[in-house]
Amino acid sequence: MKHALNILTAIAVGLMVSGCATTEELYARYDAHLCAVTTAEVPGMQWYPVVQFAFDSSELDVGESERLMSNTALLRQYPNHRVVVRGFTDVQGASRYNLKLSKRRVMAVAEVLQKQGVAATRIKTDWAGETLPLSGGDGTARALDRRVELLLVDGAGKPVTQRIVMHAATGDAL
């Protein structure tokens, strides 16, 4: 407990000294007053922040590949934007194996992005294995943990949020 408190204190001090945490350092939410978030309104395009994987797999299925195609189109439209790609696994299996599996997932996503024309210099990769589960490690909910997250950042490294305007009558994105 004391160790965790020391880590949190160090992070807080770092934020105060730097004035603004970068995406790569904290991989966290940003407050509009602490670090401004860029908002992009792109008609007809959508950024998908997560792609999912099957158990013990680093292969993308067709639906997840289509999500990446949408992300790639947005990255091509905004050549100064970059993407932080971070991979995860569920808690089943050995930690060392899961770390390698999360790396394979990240590399699979990065390869698709590159094949679709995104330069490797615009892709920052990281893998965390089973360290940040969303499911709490329970049963079928573990599927949430088998993911790669894609964080869109602008040229300054600030996260980009996307506002999607919906048609009131149909609920479709405009």
N, C-alpha and C positions, 0 to 999 in steps of 0.2 A: 504494500500500500504506500509506504513511504517512498519507494522507488518511483512509482507511478506519479506521485505528487511532485517529485523532483523533476520528472520529465515534463509534466504540464507547466510547471513554473518556468522551466527553460524555454519552452515554446512561447509562453506569454511574454517573457522578457525579449525574446527574439523579435516578436511582432512589434513590441513597443519601440525597440531600437531601429528596426528597419522601416517601420511605418506602414509596410504592406507586405504580406506574405505572398510568395509566388505559388502558383499551382503545383509546381514540382515539389516544393518544400513541404507543403502541408496537405495537398490534395483534399481540400476541404471546401465548405461553403464560404462564400464571400459576402460580407455585409456591404451594402451600398455606401456606408460612411467610411468603412475601413479600406476597402479596395473596390473601386468602381467596376461593375460588370458591364460588358458591352452587350447591347441588345440588338439583334439582327431580325428584321422582318423580311422574309424571303417568300413571296407568293409562290405557292405550288411546290415548295421544297420543305422537307422535314429532316431534322437531325435526330438520329436514333442514338441515345447515349449508352445502350447496352445491347450486346448480342449474347445469346445463350448457347450452351453446349450440352450434348448428351453426356451421360455418366462415362467417365474415363475416356473422353474423346477430345480431340483437338480439331475435328473436322466440322466445317460449317455446313448446316443443311441449307436447302434452297431458300427458305424464308429469311434466314439470317443473312445469307449472301445478298439478297435483295435489299435488306436494310442497309448494308454496307454500300451498295450502289448509290443509294440516296445520299449517304454521307459523302461519298466520293464526289458526286455532282456538286454538292455544296462547297466542298473544299476547292474544286476547280473554279467555281465562281468567285471565290474569295482567296486569291493566291497568297495573301499575307497571313492567312489563318493557318494554325497548326493543330495537331491532334495529339493528346496524351492518351496512350492506349495502355490499360492496366488489367492484368489477368488474375483470376481467382479460381479456386476449386472449393469443393465441399470438404468436410473434415474426414471423410472416409479414406483410409489408406495412410501410408507413412508420410510424414511431413516433407521429407526430402523428395519423394516421388511427386507429391502434389505441387511442390515448387517448380519442378521440371515440367509437369503437365501445364501449369499456368503459363510458363514460358512458351511452350509449344502453341498454346491457344493465342497468345499475343502475337507470335510470329505468323500464325495463320492469318490473323486479321491484318497485320501489317503487309503481308504479301498480297492480299487482295487489294488493299488500298494502293500499293505500288503498281500492281498490274493495271489498275484503272487510271494511272497517270499522276498519283500523288508522290512527290519526291520523298525519298527516305529522310532527307534533312528536315522535313516538316512533320515527321512522326517521331514522337518520344515514346519509348517503350519501357514498361516496368511490369514485374510480376510479383505477386505476393502470396501465392499458394493459398493456404487455408486460413490466412491470418485475419481476414475481415469477413466473417460469415454474416449473411443477412438473415438466415433462417433460424439461427440459434441451434443448428445441428440436428433438427428433428425431422425424421422420416422423409416424406415426399417433398417437404418444404426445402430440402437441401438442393433441389434443382435451381433455386434462386442463387445459390452460391457458385454454380458452374457458369461463370460469366466472364466477359471482357467488357470493361467500361471504356467508353470513348468520350473524352472531355475536349470539346472544341475551345481553343484559346486564340485570342487575337495576336497580332505581331508583338505586343508588349508582354504576352504571357498571361493576360487576364482572361478568365472564363467568359465565354460568349453564351448568352441565353438566347433562346429563340421564342419569339412570340408568334403564335399561330392564330390567325383570325378565322373564326368559324362563321359559316352561313347560319343565320338564326333559324331558318325554317328547316333546313336539311341536316344541319350539324356537320356538314362537310367543310374541310379546310378550303379557304379561298386561295 
